[in-house]
Each structure stands twice: as C-alpha cells, then as structure tokens.
C-alpha cells in the first residue's frame, strides 16, 4: 500500500466526510445541530472572542501520548482514510495554537498522572501521587469547584474509572490518588453534572444516591437513546473498572466519541456555560504494556472524540478547546526503514485484539499452565502473527522468571512480549514507564491566543482560568 504524503492536497481531497464515523443522532446533535436562538448566541460568541473570553471549555487529554504516539495515529489515518489525524488537521487547516509543554512534578522530572492533572486543576506543582494537595498540606479548590461557583455545569468523560487520577485532578482533593472511595464521594458531593465512563466499583448506586439520585445508564443503547436537554445529572457507568480497549470494545460499550457527543448534548444549553473534561485514558495503559495494537486503536478513538469536540467548537465560536497530554509514556515509534516499516505497520492494522485481550484470555485457556504455548497460540489468534522459534525460546525464559533484556525495567510488566511483537509490527518502545519528554498541547477558540509556544504544565490551568474569567485557586 502506498502511503499518501502527509498534508498533501491529494490526501485532503480524498478524506472521508468528517462525521461518518459517528453513526448516531447524538453525534449529529453534538457536532452540528444548533438550538433555538442561534443568531443571538453567535453574536454573543463574537463578542466573547473579541475579548479573548470563552463561555465554555472542553479539555481533552490523550493520557500518556508521546510524540511518537501522535505520529502513529497520523500514519494510521493516512493508511486507512487517506487524510491526516484531526489533531494535525487542526493545525494545518483551522489555525489551532500549538505549544511544547514541560511536565515535571514537584518532586521529579518524570510526573505521574495525579501530579500532572493537579497542575491543571489548581495551577500548582504537587508531589507525584497527590491530587490537588500541596506540599504544605493545603487543598485549593480545583477547577470544577470554582466553575460551579460561577454557575457553570461540569462533565467528566473517560475510558478508565471516573475516580482515577486524571479526572480526579479536575474536581477532587486527596492526599493520595489511591483514595478513590474519597474521590467518588467528592465527585458526587461537588455536583458534577455529567459522568460517563468506568469505575462502578467506586461510583456505586449507594454512593451516587447520596446526591440527587440519577438514573444510571449501563449500555451503549441507553446512551445513544438519551435525549438532549434533559434535566438533572447524567450518569453512564459502563464498566466496574476500566472500559475495554477500543479494539476489544464490546457491542454494548459506547466509544469515547459517542460519550463525548452525549456529554455535549447534555451540556450545550446550560445557561451559564460548561466545562467538560474528556480523557482517552487507555492510550496510557497501552503504552505501559508496550501494546502497539491497543495504543494505535485507542489513540484513533481519542482522535475521533477530538473531532466531535472540535466540530462543536468551530460551529459555536464561544468554546475554548484545549487538548494536551499529561506526560509522555514509553516513547513508541515506528522504527523500521522502508519498505519493511510500511509492511509491518500494515500488519499491525490487521490485528484483531490487543495484548490485554491475550492476557485476559490466558486465564481461561485450557493450556494455561503451559503458559508459553498458550501465549504463542493466543498471540497468533488475536494479533495475527506467528512467533519464530528463537522468539518462543526468549518468551519461555521470561515466563520462567529469567531476565531477558539487559535494561532491567524492560523486564517488567509485559515489555518482553511487547519487544517480541515489535519484531513483527515495527513499533518499538523504550520501556514500560512515563518519561520526562516535553509533550504537545493545542488550543482552539476564544482565549487560544494566550497559549505561548513553550509552557510549563500548570500554564494550561492559567489559560483556562483567564479565558473563562474564573477566580484563581
């Protein structure tokens, strides 16, 4: 397959219609349909934009997206759709502002998600593992709390637990990110209006009922059947823990783009505006696992959600969109020269399941005690690759507890399996952990002009606060 030149007029001319991927009424409503009073709202949007002020904020996070992950998504789009990723297209066609962002936490060059999200939540650096709790023990009001004081509605959308570190950073205060029961209580008590994602183990019916008890949606069909403008809290809990990787997603699970569209449908007419956080969380999980298949498909799913949000912003004119990752992770990249690299990446796109699926199926495999043989069989079935004899011997040594890589950290998690798979897919990882690399950020809409070319991670909090006219933390 010949790969189109990125950014070429030929690839743009051949692109698919923007909303074809989202075959639901919700998608059309969120991305294009306008409520009554559109002329008045457009006039108000023009006034806000002229003053560098936004009525609404959509803050999207592809958790753990290294520069290589963004590149892989762009390659994926070109190979399958003949066009750039929406992230890249926002630069090339819509004038989005771009920044390189430094992400260190208070106690180290390599941050975790809790410290990174806290920098966005309160505009201050904190220790790794803390959620909006400063080194001297203070708990400043997070971004959502200050938005609520102004009458703004709030929404959290994620493919992980709604109580996990990144969504928690927008709404909660906790000494440790692991205090998820406490975070769940705060999400309810602080009145977040829209909750869509996983985490039913903490956001139980009992906990949710302590606020204004909502009807909890559990399936994709329920979500797609939701009507816009409904009063009260909108809650969809689609998994007890994380939601599935996109490539393994069940028919009854909504996609991130569908949850994004539903959240915008629920929030778009709130009288005092809204602030919405959307997280593609499993991009980070796949990077930790050195799972190239899971990574590429979840990054594409995030880009679909970004497309829904960007269409909403471009249509409305009164909404600031910020998209940024919280840190780099494992620094994946296509590392094979042509023509092998192109052929290997095409092979990756033929895989039917993630590495996580392989490990999950291993527990029920009839030969699970013969772990190496079972893994080889499941890798062939799910990833559509056949390990060579020397690779099987390496896998057997690792399964037996032996270190197989001179770099100690690459013997952790599933990095050795990821390395063997890299021989077939061409996507290599540096290890299973976050890195200190600077990362990408973009802004679009009123207030975006405040984004400087190089920023510290906490400056996105300042951008949001100044553009919305909120009080400081």
Buried (B, 14 or more C-beta within 10 A) or exposed (E): EEBBEBBBEEBBEEBEEBBEBBEBBBBBBBBEBEEEEEEEBBEBBEEBBEEBBBBBBBBBBBBBBBBBBBBBBBBBBBBEBBBBBBBBBBBEEBEBBBBBBBBBBBBEEBBBBBBBBBBBBBBBBBBBBBBBBBEEEEBBBBBBBBBBEEEBBBBBBBBBBBBBBBBBBBBBBBBBBEBBBBBBBBBBEBBBBBBBBBBBBBBBEEBBEEBEEBEBBBBBEBBBEBEBEEEEBBBBBBBEEBBBBBBBBEEEBBBBBBBBBBBBBBBBBBEEBBBBBBBBBBBBBBBBBBBBBBBBBBBBBBBBBBBBBBBBBBBBBBBBBBBBBBBBBBBBBBEBEEEEBBEBBBBBBEBEBBBBBBBBBBEEBEBBEEBBBBBBBBBEEBBBBEBEEEBBEBBBBBBEEEEBBEEEEBBBBBBBBBBBBBBBBBBBBBBBBBBEBBBBBBBBBBBBEBBEEEBBBBBBBBBBBBBBEBEEB
